[in-house]
Amino acid sequence: MFGRTTAPSLAHDDAVLAELGIKAELSRKMGVFGNFAISFSVICILAGGMSLFGFGLSHGGPVVMLGSWVVIGFMTLLVGVSLADVVSAYPTSGGPYFMADRLGGPRWGWTTGWLNLLGLLGAIAGIDYGAAAFIGAFAQLQWGMEPTDHATMAVFGGILLLHGLLNVCGVRLVTVLNSISVWWQLLGVAIIVSTLALAPAKHQSAHFVFTHFHNDTGFANPLYVCLIGALLAGYTFCGYDASAHVAEETTKAQTSAPRGILHAITVSWIAGFVLLAGMLFAIQDYKATQNSATGVPPAQIFLDVLGAGGAKAMLLIVIVAMLFCGNAEVAAASRMIYAFSRSRALPYWQTWRSVSSHTKTPVPAVWLAVALPFVLALPALWSPAAYGAITAINAVGMIPAYGIPVYLALRKGDHYMSGPWSLGRWRRPIGWIAVAYVVIITGAFCLPQSAPITAESFNYAGATLAIALLLAWLTWITRGRHDYQLTSHNSMTADQADMEEVV
């Protein structure tokens, strides 16, 4: 499909890192399937597709949900393979920020790093808080418990603690869990769709599923509704940079990581379409599904078609997939924190860049990766709008962070040196289309999503992006331009750097 691999130029993994100025410290025990599995687990169609299903029903309905999935999935594939080309040249845990620095300079690297990091932290908050909400819906069905904000927050904290404990055990366990996650998601989609299809209940017509338009946004322009309705797919197709963040723990990383990105997007694209179509065919009552007492529209579909017992079984499939997703996201975020600290970008960087001598895992970075999302989500106890503003940085932070390295590589022209996995002559046309898409979809994320616009309905994504960029600028002028130093610009070993800091 996409990509050209030149096997003879593939250097030994640690030698590649050495050429980039990086000392290999992490345990390299992840293969090509494990690298694919972490990105596939983070995209997690059973998390994004299910948690945003109700949003899709209100913002365009079935025709927009499926149509945008096809279009956004294809455009994401173009961004993904363009990023994969750059990952092959710079297979480091830093991911987009390292590439941006090498291709555009320290300021590009610093800004990209903060966008990527805040996006990863927002993703963890959104994924694990969503899992807590689905657990609340399950508890309501199973035990009649009414989920409260405080109970959801407590479950959210427990999930984060679990993910921290699993990640500090080492990359081997993380790889095993991600591998299980792949099959859990694929079998889960097959079970959900086939069970709903074979159940003795009425099913919607193909005409309804592929053409029905439903608009509860308050906006009259159907094209505008289609644009904001596409955010279901846009939010879901995030996180495939995880393959880059674990590159230093992957064998044959220059080819394994790019393939991991390509395959994760492709499989998610196909399986996600099947899942959404299967759920839409099974809708019994559109309005009742939207206004489900469980607060989770997919749960209402399961209840209507399968009854309480079947609904609980389907919810468990989704919940476990969400837990796998959050765990993989913590792994990716912790490697980003580790690498960014290695470049002295974070306060107390000496702590966050340290690696366990036993598991070869950045343990302090793991705990920071679970602590910060909990803090970010605390405003949800008082204001759902405030929580939305925090988690919005997931998409408006991560997607630009993918586009920046691609743009900088294109800007270098013939001076850019591809790695063993390359798009070849297709790199420039695909890359420019990808960059244009990143600009458009980032703008779409910031558009108002419902009218009238109030404090509760206001889309805080644009404000969140502005704050993130302001934060990056302020931290750059106060400490970044003095302290930040990409590892490849520094000939010292990590131990020498620590000694210098002590002195």
HULINBEL-V784474 format. One record per residue. N is the residue number from 1. RES is the residue in three letters. PHI is phi in radians with two decimals (999 if undefined). OMEGA is omega in degrees with one decimal (* if undefined). D_FIRST is the distance of its C-alpha to the first C-alpha in Angstrom with 2 decimals. Layout:
[[N | RES | PHI | OMEGA | D_FIRST] [N | RES | PHI | OMEGA | D_FIRST]]
This chain:
[[1 | MET | 999 | 175.1 | 0.00] [2 | PHE | -1.44 | 168.9 | 3.82] [3 | GLY | 1.69 | 176.5 | 6.61] [4 | ARG | -2.32 | -178.0 | 8.85] [5 | THR | -1.84 | 178.3 | 11.43] [6 | THR | -1.93 | -171.9 | 14.90] [7 | ALA | -1.04 | -175.9 | 16.87] [8 | PRO | -1.04 | -177.1 | 20.31] [9 | SER | -1.55 | -178.4 | 20.51] [10 | LEU | -1.28 | -179.1 | 19.99] [11 | ALA | -1.55 | 175.6 | 23.49] [12 | HIS | -1.07 | -172.4 | 25.39] [13 | ASP | -0.99 | -178.4 | 24.76] [14 | ASP | -1.18 | 177.3 | 28.38] [15 | ALA | -1.19 | 176.7 | 28.67] [16 | VAL | -1.10 | 177.7 | 25.85] [17 | LEU | -1.07 | -179.5 | 27.78] [18 | ALA | -1.08 | 177.5 | 30.96] [19 | GLU | -1.12 | 177.9 | 29.60] [20 | LEU | -1.51 | 178.7 | 28.87] [21 | GLY | 1.48 | -175.8 | 32.43] [22 | ILE | -2.00 | 174.7 | 31.79] [23 | LYS | -1.51 | -179.6 | 33.78] [24 | ALA | -1.20 | -179.3 | 31.84] [25 | GLU | -2.18 | -175.2 | 33.76] [26 | LEU | -1.53 | -178.1 | 31.51] [27 | SER | -1.42 | -175.9 | 30.88] [28 | ARG | -1.63 | -176.0 | 27.53] [29 | LYS | -2.19 | -177.8 | 27.04] [30 | MET | -1.83 | 178.6 | 23.65] [31 | GLY | -1.70 | -175.9 | 20.73] [32 | VAL | -1.16 | 178.9 | 16.98] [33 | PHE | -1.20 | 178.6 | 17.68] [34 | GLY | -1.10 | 178.6 | 20.56] [35 | ASN | -1.17 | 174.5 | 18.65] [36 | PHE | -1.08 | -173.6 | 16.15] [37 | ALA | -1.11 | -177.6 | 19.29] [38 | ILE | -1.19 | 178.2 | 21.21] [39 | SER | -1.22 | 177.6 | 18.80] [40 | PHE | -1.10 | 179.3 | 18.35] [41 | SER | -1.17 | -179.1 | 22.15] [42 | VAL | -1.28 | 175.6 | 22.84] [43 | ILE | -1.01 | 171.5 | 20.83] [44 | CYS | 0.79 | 179.8 | 22.73] [45 | ILE | -1.09 | 178.3 | 22.52] [46 | LEU | -1.28 | 175.3 | 25.88] [47 | ALA | -1.59 | -178.1 | 27.43] [48 | GLY | -1.12 | -178.1 | 26.15] [49 | GLY | -1.10 | -178.3 | 25.91] [50 | MET | -1.43 | -177.2 | 29.37] [51 | SER | -1.21 | -179.4 | 31.23] [52 | LEU | -1.84 | -178.5 | 30.29] [53 | PHE | -1.07 | 179.1 | 30.65] [54 | GLY | -1.12 | 176.0 | 34.17] [55 | PHE | -1.05 | -179.8 | 33.12] [56 | GLY | -1.13 | 179.4 | 30.74] [57 | LEU | -1.06 | -177.8 | 33.55] [58 | SER | -1.53 | -173.1 | 35.79] [59 | HIS | -1.92 | 176.4 | 33.42] [60 | GLY | 1.99 | 177.5 | 32.30] [61 | GLY | 1.30 | -172.1 | 32.13] [62 | PRO | -0.94 | -175.4 | 29.68] [63 | VAL | -1.12 | 178.7 | 28.23] [64 | VAL | -1.33 | -179.7 | 27.42] [65 | MET | -1.05 | -177.8 | 26.20] [66 | LEU | -1.38 | -179.6 | 23.59] [67 | GLY | -1.11 | 179.3 | 22.83] [68 | SER | -1.20 | 177.5 | 22.41] [69 | TRP | -1.07 | 178.8 | 20.22] [70 | VAL | -1.14 | -175.7 | 17.67] [71 | VAL | -1.22 | -178.0 | 18.06] [72 | ILE | -1.13 | 177.9 | 18.45] [73 | GLY | -1.09 | 179.1 | 15.53] [74 | PHE | -1.15 | 179.6 | 13.19] [75 | MET | -1.15 | 176.3 | 15.11] [76 | THR | -1.09 | 177.9 | 15.07] [77 | LEU | -1.09 | 178.1 | 11.30] [78 | LEU | -1.15 | 176.3 | 11.79] [79 | VAL | -1.12 | -177.4 | 14.69] [80 | GLY | -1.09 | -179.0 | 13.11] [81 | VAL | -1.25 | 175.6 | 10.37] [82 | SER | -1.17 | 176.1 | 13.28] [83 | LEU | -1.16 | -179.6 | 15.55] [84 | ALA | -1.05 | 177.3 | 13.38] [85 | ASP | -1.03 | -179.7 | 13.67] [86 | VAL | -1.31 | 177.2 | 17.40] [87 | VAL | -1.04 | 179.7 | 17.62] [88 | SER | -1.07 | 179.0 | 16.52] [89 | ALA | -1.40 | -177.0 | 19.48] [90 | TYR | -2.34 | -176.3 | 21.83] [91 | PRO | -1.43 | -177.1 | 21.25] [92 | THR | -2.17 | 179.6 | 24.52] [93 | SER | -1.12 | 179.2 | 26.03] [94 | GLY | -1.13 | 178.5 | 26.98] [95 | GLY | 1.10 | -172.9 | 23.48] [96 | PRO | -0.97 | -176.0 | 23.57] [97 | TYR | -1.19 | 179.0 | 27.26] [98 | PHE | -1.13 | 179.0 | 27.01] [99 | MET | -1.08 | -178.3 | 24.25] [100 | ALA | -1.09 | 179.5 | 26.31] [101 | ASP | -1.15 | -178.3 | 29.41] [102 | ARG | -1.15 | -175.9 | 28.05] [103 | LEU | -1.63 | -175.0 | 26.53] [104 | GLY | -2.26 | -179.8 | 29.30] [105 | GLY | 1.95 | -173.7 | 32.31] [106 | PRO | -1.01 | -177.9 | 34.22] [107 | ARG | -1.13 | 175.3 | 34.77] [108 | TRP | -1.09 | 179.9 | 31.09] [109 | GLY | -1.11 | -178.9 | 30.51] [110 | TRP | -1.08 | -178.6 | 33.49] [111 | THR | -1.12 | 179.1 | 32.61] [112 | THR | -1.09 | 179.9 | 28.97] [113 | GLY | -1.08 | 179.9 | 30.26] [114 | TRP | -1.20 | 176.2 | 32.78] [115 | LEU | -1.09 | -178.7 | 30.43] [116 | ASN | -1.12 | -178.6 | 27.91] [117 | LEU | -1.14 | 179.6 | 30.79] [118 | LEU | -1.13 | 176.3 | 32.55] [119 | GLY | -1.12 | 178.7 | 29.38] [120 | LEU | -1.12 | 179.6 | 28.86] [121 | LEU | -1.15 | 175.6 | 32.54] [122 | GLY | -1.12 | 178.5 | 32.47] [123 | ALA | -1.14 | 178.5 | 29.55] [124 | ILE | -1.07 | 179.0 | 31.58] [125 | ALA | -1.06 | -178.6 | 34.59] [126 | GLY | -1.17 | -177.6 | 32.82] [127 | ILE | -1.16 | -174.8 | 31.05] [128 | ASP | -1.28 | 175.0 | 34.11] [129 | TYR | -1.21 | 175.1 | 36.57] [130 | GLY | -1.10 | 176.4 | 34.59] [131 | ALA | -1.08 | 178.5 | 34.76] [132 | ALA | -1.10 | 178.4 | 38.49] [133 | ALA | -1.15 | 178.0 | 38.87] [134 | PHE | -1.18 | 175.2 | 37.22] [135 | ILE | -1.11 | 176.0 | 39.50] [136 | GLY | -1.10 | 177.8 | 42.36] [137 | ALA | -1.12 | 177.3 | 41.42] [138 | PHE | -1.12 | -179.8 | 41.34] [139 | ALA | -1.09 | 178.4 | 44.71] [140 | GLN | -1.16 | 178.5 | 46.16] [141 | LEU | -1.23 | -174.2 | 45.23] [142 | GLN | -1.39 | -172.9 | 46.32] [143 | TRP | -2.15 | 179.6 | 49.44] [144 | GLY | 1.26 | -179.2 | 50.20] [145 | MET | -1.39 | 176.8 | 49.72] [146 | GLU | -1.48 | -177.5 | 49.35] [147 | PRO | -1.19 | 176.4 | 46.70] [148 | THR | -1.84 | 179.2 | 48.20] [149 | ASP | -1.08 | -179.2 | 46.68] [150 | HIS | -1.19 | 178.0 | 48.37] [151 | ALA | -1.14 | 178.0 | 47.21] [152 | THR | -1.07 | 179.0 | 43.59] [153 | MET | -1.13 | 179.2 | 43.93] [154 | ALA | -1.14 | 177.5 | 45.45] [155 | VAL | -1.12 | 177.1 | 42.63] [156 | PHE | -0.99 | 177.8 | 40.13] [157 | GLY | -1.09 | 178.2 | 41.99] [158 | GLY | -1.13 | 178.2 | 41.96] [159 | ILE | -1.12 | 178.9 | 38.18] [160 | LEU | -1.07 | 178.3 | 37.76] [161 | LEU | -1.07 | 178.2 | 40.24] [162 | LEU | -1.03 | -179.1 | 38.38] [163 | HIS | -1.16 | 175.4 | 35.10] [164 | GLY | -1.12 | -179.2 | 37.02] [165 | LEU | -1.12 | -179.9 | 38.58] [166 | LEU | -1.18 | -175.9 | 35.35] [167 | ASN | -1.31 | -179.9 | 33.63] [168 | VAL | -1.30 | -179.8 | 36.57] [169 | CYS | -1.33 | 175.7 | 36.38] [170 | GLY | 2.10 | -174.6 | 33.48] [171 | VAL | -1.22 | 179.4 | 29.72] [172 | ARG | -1.10 | 178.4 | 29.91] [173 | LEU | -1.14 | 178.7 | 31.26] [174 | VAL | -1.04 | 179.4 | 28.79] [175 | THR | -1.12 | 178.5 | 25.90] [176 | VAL | -1.08 | -179.7 | 27.59] [177 | LEU | -1.13 | 178.3 | 28.13] [178 | ASN | -1.16 | 177.7 | 24.56] [179 | SER | -1.13 | 175.7 | 23.42] [180 | ILE | -1.09 | -178.5 | 26.05] [181 | SER | -1.03 | -180.0 | 24.92] [182 | VAL | -1.01 | -177.2 | 21.45] [183 | TRP | -1.24 | 177.3 | 23.19] [184 | TRP | -1.07 | -179.2 | 25.99] [185 | GLN | -1.17 | -177.5 | 23.82] [186 | LEU | -1.16 | 176.7 | 21.83] [187 | LEU | -1.19 | 178.3 | 25.09] [188 | GLY | -1.08 | 176.7 | 26.93] [189 | VAL | -1.07 | -179.5 | 24.86] [190 | ALA | -1.09 | -179.1 | 25.34] [191 | ILE | -1.17 | -178.7 | 29.05] [192 | ILE | -1.07 | -176.1 | 29.69] [193 | VAL | -1.17 | -178.6 | 28.10] [194 | SER | -1.19 | 179.4 | 29.59] [195 | THR | -1.15 | 178.1 | 32.95] [196 | LEU | -1.15 | -178.0 | 33.23] [197 | ALA | -1.21 | -175.4 | 32.23] [198 | LEU | -1.57 | -179.3 | 34.76] [199 | ALA | -1.14 | 179.7 | 37.56] [200 | PRO | -1.34 | 178.7 | 40.64] [201 | ALA | -2.42 | 179.0 | 40.34] [202 | LYS | -1.18 | 178.1 | 39.66] [203 | HIS | -2.26 | 179.1 | 36.14] [204 | GLN | -1.20 | -180.0 | 35.16] [205 | SER | -1.38 | 175.7 | 34.13] [206 | ALA | -1.08 | 178.4 | 30.69] [207 | HIS | -1.06 | 178.7 | 32.36] [208 | PHE | -1.14 | -174.2 | 33.33] [209 | VAL | -1.13 | -173.2 | 30.02] [210 | PHE | -1.79 | -178.1 | 27.96] [211 | THR | -2.32 | -174.0 | 30.66] [212 | HIS | -1.23 | 178.9 | 33.30] [213 | PHE | -1.97 | -179.2 | 33.86] [214 | HIS | -2.34 | -173.5 | 36.10] [215 | ASN | -2.26 | 174.6 | 37.43] [216 | ASP | -2.00 | -172.5 | 39.66] [217 | THR | -1.39 | -173.2 | 38.87] [218 | GLY | 1.64 | 176.6 | 41.99] [219 | PHE | -1.71 | -175.0 | 40.07] [220 | ALA | -1.57 | -175.3 | 40.54] [221 | ASN | -1.29 | -177.3 | 37.65] [222 | PRO | -1.13 | 179.1 | 34.84] [223 | LEU | -1.16 | 177.3 | 32.20] [224 | TYR | -1.14 | 179.1 | 33.31] [225 | VAL | -1.11 | 177.1 | 33.19] [226 | CYS | -1.08 | -178.3 | 29.61] [227 | LEU | -1.14 | -178.8 | 28.73] [228 | ILE | -1.31 | 177.3 | 30.46] [229 | GLY | -1.19 | 179.1 | 29.38] [230 | ALA | -1.20 | -177.7 | 25.73] [231 | LEU | -1.20 | 175.3 | 26.72] [232 | LEU | -0.97 | 178.8 | 26.30] [233 | ALA | -1.23 | -178.3 | 22.52] [234 | GLY | -1.07 | 178.3 | 22.87] [235 | TYR | -1.20 | -176.8 | 25.02] [236 | THR | -1.21 | -176.9 | 22.93] [237 | PHE | -1.42 | 174.5 | 19.64] [238 | CYS | -2.26 | 171.8 | 21.32] [239 | GLY | 1.80 | -178.3 | 21.55] [240 | TYR | -1.27 | 172.0 | 18.09] [241 | ASP | -1.21 | 176.9 | 19.75] [242 | ALA | -0.98 | 178.8 | 21.36] [243 | SER | -1.06 | 177.2 | 18.75] [244 | ALA | -1.30 | -175.6 | 20.11] [245 | HIS | -1.16 | 177.6 | 23.69] [246 | VAL | -1.83 | -178.0 | 23.64] [247 | ALA | -1.08 | -179.4 | 21.97] [248 | GLU | -1.28 | 176.1 | 25.44] [249 | GLU | -1.98 | -176.9 | 25.68] [250 | THR | -1.98 | 176.2 | 22.34] [251 | THR | -1.36 | -176.3 | 22.10] [252 | LYS | 0.88 | -170.5 | 19.71] [253 | ALA | -1.06 | -176.7 | 19.19] [254 | GLN | -1.12 | 175.5 | 17.44] [255 | THR | -1.97 | -178.3 | 14.27] [256 | SER | -1.16 | -178.5 | 15.20] [257 | ALA | -1.15 | 176.2 | 15.82] [258 | PRO | -1.05 | 178.2 | 12.62] [259 | ARG | -1.14 | 177.6 | 10.70] [260 | GLY | -1.04 | 178.6 | 13.57] [261 | ILE | -1.12 | -178.1 | 13.09] [262 | LEU | -1.03 | -176.0 | 9.45] [263 | HIS | -1.22 | 179.8 | 10.37] [264 | ALA | -1.10 | 179.6 | 13.80] [265 | ILE | -1.18 | -176.4 | 12.98] [266 | THR | -1.11 | -178.6 | 10.68] [267 | VAL | -1.14 | 178.5 | 13.37] [268 | SER | -1.11 | -179.8 | 16.12] [269 | TRP | -1.05 | -177.4 | 15.03] [270 | ILE | -1.22 | -176.7 | 15.25] [271 | ALA | -1.14 | -179.9 | 18.29] [272 | GLY | -1.14 | 177.5 | 20.04] [273 | PHE | -1.10 | 178.9 | 20.08] [274 | VAL | -1.08 | -178.9 | 21.62] [275 | LEU | -1.12 | -178.3 | 24.12] [276 | LEU | -1.09 | 179.4 | 25.28] [277 | ALA | -1.10 | 179.4 | 25.67] [278 | GLY | -1.06 | 178.5 | 27.59] [279 | MET | -1.19 | -178.4 | 29.87] [280 | LEU | -1.19 | 176.5 | 30.57] [281 | PHE | -1.07 | -173.2 | 31.55] [282 | ALA | -1.59 | -179.9 | 34.00] [283 | ILE | -1.06 | 179.3 | 35.90] [284 | GLN | -1.68 | -179.7 | 39.58] [285 | ASP | -2.38 | -172.5 | 41.27] [286 | TYR | -1.04 | -177.0 | 39.31] [287 | LYS | -1.15 | 179.6 | 42.06] [288 | ALA | -1.13 | 177.2 | 43.01] [289 | THR | -1.16 | 179.1 | 39.45] [290 | GLN | -1.11 | -174.1 | 39.36] [291 | ASN | -1.83 | -177.3 | 42.78] [292 | SER | -0.99 | 178.0 | 42.46] [293 | ALA | -1.13 | 178.5 | 45.27] [294 | THR | -1.29 | -175.1 | 42.81] [295 | GLY | 1.40 | -176.8 | 41.20] [296 | VAL | -2.26 | -177.0 | 37.78] [297 | PRO | -0.89 | 177.3 | 36.76] [298 | PRO | -1.02 | 178.4 | 34.38] [299 | ALA | -1.10 | 179.0 | 37.41] [300 | GLN | -1.17 | 176.5 | 39.42] [301 | ILE | -1.08 | 178.5 | 36.95] [302 | PHE | -1.05 | 180.0 | 37.16] [303 | LEU | -1.11 | -176.6 | 40.95] [304 | ASP | -1.12 | -174.0 | 41.37] [305 | VAL | -1.62 | -170.2 | 39.31] [306 | LEU | -1.97 | -176.0 | 39.87] [307 | GLY | 1.43 | -174.6 | 43.08] [308 | ALA | -1.09 | -178.5 | 43.87] [309 | GLY | -1.11 | 179.1 | 42.90] [310 | GLY | -1.15 | 179.6 | 39.48] [311 | ALA | -1.09 | -179.7 | 38.88] [312 | LYS | -1.15 | 179.2 | 39.70] [313 | ALA | -1.14 | 179.8 | 37.35] [314 | MET | -1.17 | 178.3 | 34.40] [315 | LEU | -1.09 | 178.6 | 35.40] [316 | LEU | -1.10 | 177.5 | 35.44] [317 | ILE | -1.05 | -178.7 | 31.83] [318 | VAL | -1.18 | -178.0 | 30.89] [319 | ILE | -1.09 | -179.5 | 33.26] [320 | VAL | -1.11 | 177.3 | 31.98] [321 | ALA | -1.08 | 177.9 | 28.37] [322 | MET | -1.11 | 179.0 | 29.75] [323 | LEU | -1.15 | 174.7 | 31.58] [324 | PHE | -1.06 | -178.8 | 28.52] [325 | CYS | -1.07 | 179.9 | 26.78] [326 | GLY | -1.09 | 179.4 | 29.79] [327 | ASN | -1.15 | 177.7 | 30.06] [328 | ALA | -1.15 | 179.2 | 26.52] [329 | GLU | -1.14 | 176.6 | 27.24] [330 | VAL | -1.11 | 177.9 | 30.46] [331 | ALA | -1.06 | -179.5 | 28.71] [332 | ALA | -1.14 | -178.0 | 26.39] [333 | ALA | -1.14 | -179.4 | 29.37] [334 | SER | -1.15 | 177.3 | 31.66] [335 | ARG | -1.24 | 176.2 | 29.40] [336 | MET | -1.15 | 178.5 | 29.25] [337 | ILE | -1.08 | 179.1 | 33.06] [338 | TYR | -1.04 | -177.2 | 33.46] [339 | ALA | -1.20 | -179.7 | 31.46] [340 | PHE | -1.13 | 176.5 | 33.09] [341 | SER | -1.23 | 176.0 | 36.45] [342 | ARG | -1.05 | 176.4 | 35.73] [343 | SER | -1.64 | 177.6 | 35.66] [344 | ARG | 1.09 | -176.4 | 38.96] [345 | ALA | -1.52 | -176.3 | 37.62] [346 | LEU | -1.82 | 172.6 | 39.19] [347 | PRO | -1.02 | -178.4 | 42.89] [348 | TYR | 1.01 | -175.1 | 44.05] [349 | TRP | -1.05 | -179.8 | 40.91] [350 | GLN | -1.06 | 179.3 | 42.64] [351 | THR | -1.25 | -172.2 | 42.61] [352 | TRP | -1.28 | -179.1 | 39.04] [353 | ARG | -1.62 | -178.6 | 37.55] [354 | SER | -1.33 | -175.3 | 39.45] [355 | VAL | -2.17 | 178.1 | 37.78] [356 | SER | -1.12 | 178.3 | 39.46] [357 | SER | -1.23 | -178.0 | 40.61] [358 | HIS | -1.50 | -175.9 | 40.27] [359 | THR | -1.76 | -175.8 | 36.83] [360 | LYS | 0.97 | -179.1 | 35.28] [361 | THR | -2.09 | 177.2 | 34.40] [362 | PRO | -1.32 | -172.3 | 35.38] [363 | VAL | -1.03 | 178.8 | 37.90] [364 | PRO | -1.01 | 178.7 | 39.66] [365 | ALA | -1.13 | 177.7 | 36.38] [366 | VAL | -1.09 | -177.3 | 35.56] [367 | TRP | -1.21 | 175.5 | 38.92] [368 | LEU | -1.18 | -179.1 | 38.59] [369 | ALA | -1.18 | 176.2 | 35.21] [370 | VAL | -1.74 | -178.7 | 37.05] [371 | ALA | -1.31 | -175.8 | 40.33] [372 | LEU | -1.12 | 176.6 | 39.16] [373 | PRO | -1.07 | 177.6 | 37.31] [374 | PHE | -1.12 | 177.6 | 40.54] [375 | VAL | -1.12 | -179.7 | 42.54] [376 | LEU | -1.09 | -176.1 | 40.16] [377 | ALA | -1.50 | -177.7 | 40.49] [378 | LEU | -0.96 | 178.4 | 44.30] [379 | PRO | -1.03 | 178.5 | 44.95] [380 | ALA | -1.11 | 177.2 | 43.62] [381 | LEU | -1.18 | -176.5 | 47.03] [382 | TRP | -2.04 | -175.5 | 48.68] [383 | SER | -2.61 | 174.8 | 46.18] [384 | PRO | -1.02 | 179.2 | 42.94] [385 | ALA | -1.13 | 178.8 | 42.28] [386 | ALA | -1.13 | 177.8 | 42.59] [387 | TYR | -1.14 | 177.4 | 40.08] [388 | GLY | -1.07 | 178.8 | 37.65] [389 | ALA | -1.15 | -179.3 | 38.12] [390 | ILE | -1.24 | -175.6 | 37.28] [391 | THR | -1.30 | 178.8 | 34.14] [392 | ALA | -1.07 | -178.8 | 32.87] [393 | ILE | -1.15 | 176.4 | 32.01] [394 | ASN | -0.91 | -176.4 | 29.10] [395 | ALA | -1.41 | -175.7 | 26.98] [396 | VAL | -1.28 | 173.4 | 28.82] [397 | GLY | -1.61 | -172.4 | 28.77] [398 | MET | -1.32 | -175.9 | 25.32] [399 | ILE | -1.13 | 173.6 | 23.20] [400 | PRO | -1.06 | 178.5 | 25.07] [401 | ALA | -1.12 | 175.3 | 24.73] [402 | TYR | -1.34 | -175.4 | 20.93] [403 | GLY | -1.33 | -176.0 | 21.31] [404 | ILE | -1.07 | 178.7 | 24.05] [405 | PRO | -1.08 | 178.7 | 22.25] [406 | VAL | -1.11 | 179.0 | 19.46] [407 | TYR | -1.08 | -177.7 | 22.35] [408 | LEU | -1.16 | 176.8 | 24.33] [409 | ALA | -1.14 | 177.5 | 21.61] [410 | LEU | -1.15 | -178.7 | 21.29] [411 | ARG | -1.13 | -179.7 | 25.09] [412 | LYS | -1.28 | 177.0 | 25.42] [413 | GLY | 1.10 | -176.8 | 23.74] [414 | ASP | -1.27 | 179.2 | 23.86] [415 | HIS | -1.39 | 177.6 | 25.66] [416 | TYR | -1.36 | 179.7 | 22.61] [417 | MET | -1.87 | 179.0 | 21.38] [418 | SER | -1.21 | 173.6 | 17.78] [419 | GLY | -1.54 | -179.6 | 17.35] [420 | PRO | -1.08 | 176.7 | 15.58] [421 | TRP | -1.74 | -172.8 | 12.22] [422 | SER | -2.47 | 174.1 | 11.71] [423 | LEU | -1.39 | 178.8 | 9.98] [424 | GLY | 1.09 | -176.8 | 12.44] [425 | ARG | -1.21 | 178.5 | 13.84] [426 | TRP | -1.49 | -173.5 | 11.73] [427 | ARG | -1.06 | -175.8 | 13.45] [428 | ARG | -1.25 | -180.0 | 16.59] [429 | PRO | -1.09 | 178.8 | 15.80] [430 | ILE | -1.16 | -178.0 | 13.36] [431 | GLY | -1.10 | -179.7 | 15.90] [432 | TRP | -1.19 | 174.7 | 18.88] [433 | ILE | -1.11 | 180.0 | 17.61] [434 | ALA | -1.10 | 179.9 | 16.99] [435 | VAL | -1.11 | 178.6 | 20.49] [436 | ALA | -1.07 | 178.7 | 22.09] [437 | TYR | -1.11 | 179.3 | 20.74] [438 | VAL | -1.02 | 178.9 | 22.10] [439 | VAL | -1.10 | -177.1 | 25.44] [440 | ILE | -1.18 | -176.0 | 25.62] [441 | ILE | -1.21 | 176.4 | 24.75] [442 | THR | -1.13 | 175.3 | 27.10] [443 | GLY | -1.12 | 179.6 | 29.79] [444 | ALA | -1.13 | 178.1 | 29.21] [445 | PHE | -1.05 | -173.9 | 29.72] [446 | CYS | -1.63 | -178.0 | 33.13] [447 | LEU | -1.29 | 173.6 | 34.40] [448 | PRO | -1.03 | -174.9 | 37.27] [449 | GLN | -1.89 | 177.2 | 36.12] [450 | SER | -2.73 | 179.2 | 39.47] [451 | ALA | -2.26 | -0.7 | 42.79] [452 | PRO | -1.23 | -178.2 | 45.52] [453 | ILE | -1.48 | 178.8 | 44.37] [454 | THR | -2.19 | 178.5 | 46.43] [455 | ALA | -1.09 | -179.0 | 46.34] [456 | GLU | -1.43 | -176.1 | 44.71] [457 | SER | -1.65 | -177.3 | 42.16] [458 | PHE | -1.08 | 177.1 | 41.33] [459 | ASN | -1.49 | -174.7 | 37.72] [460 | TYR | -1.52 | -176.2 | 38.19] [461 | ALA | -1.06 | -179.8 | 34.61] [462 | GLY | -1.10 | 178.5 | 35.60] [463 | ALA | -1.12 | 179.3 | 38.71] [464 | THR | -1.13 | 177.9 | 36.86] [465 | LEU | -1.10 | 179.4 | 34.40] [466 | ALA | -1.09 | 178.8 | 37.46] [467 | ILE | -1.13 | 179.3 | 39.24] [468 | ALA | -1.09 | 179.0 | 36.30] [469 | LEU | -1.19 | 176.7 | 36.18] [470 | LEU | -1.13 | 177.8 | 39.98] [471 | LEU | -1.08 | 179.0 | 39.93] [472 | ALA | -1.08 | -179.7 | 37.50] [473 | TRP | -1.17 | -178.9 | 39.79] [474 | LEU | -1.12 | 179.8 | 42.98] [475 | THR | -1.21 | 177.5 | 41.81] [476 | TRP | -1.18 | -175.8 | 40.63] [477 | ILE | -1.32 | -178.6 | 44.03] [478 | THR | -1.53 | -179.1 | 46.03] [479 | ARG | -2.52 | -174.4 | 44.39] [480 | GLY | -1.06 | -176.3 | 40.84] [481 | ARG | -1.20 | 178.2 | 41.84] [482 | HIS | -1.69 | -171.2 | 44.36] [483 | ASP | -1.76 | -173.4 | 42.66] [484 | TYR | -1.10 | 179.8 | 38.88] [485 | GLN | -2.69 | 179.2 | 37.55] [486 | LEU | -1.02 | -175.5 | 33.98] [487 | THR | -0.92 | -177.0 | 34.11] [488 | SER | -1.22 | 176.8 | 32.73] [489 | HIS | -1.58 | -171.3 | 35.71] [490 | ASN | -2.17 | -177.4 | 38.09] [491 | SER | -1.51 | -179.0 | 39.18] [492 | MET | -1.30 | 170.4 | 41.13] [493 | THR | -1.38 | 180.0 | 40.12] [494 | ALA | -1.06 | -179.3 | 40.04] [495 | ASP | -1.12 | 178.9 | 43.48] [496 | GLN | -1.13 | 178.7 | 44.92] [497 | ALA | -1.12 | 178.0 | 43.60] [498 | ASP | -1.11 | 179.5 | 45.32] [499 | MET | -1.11 | 179.8 | 48.51] [500 | GLU | -1.08 | -179.4 | 48.48] [501 | GLU | -1.11 | 179.5 | 48.18] [502 | VAL | -1.10 | -179.6 | 51.14] [503 | VAL | -1.12 | * | 53.23]]
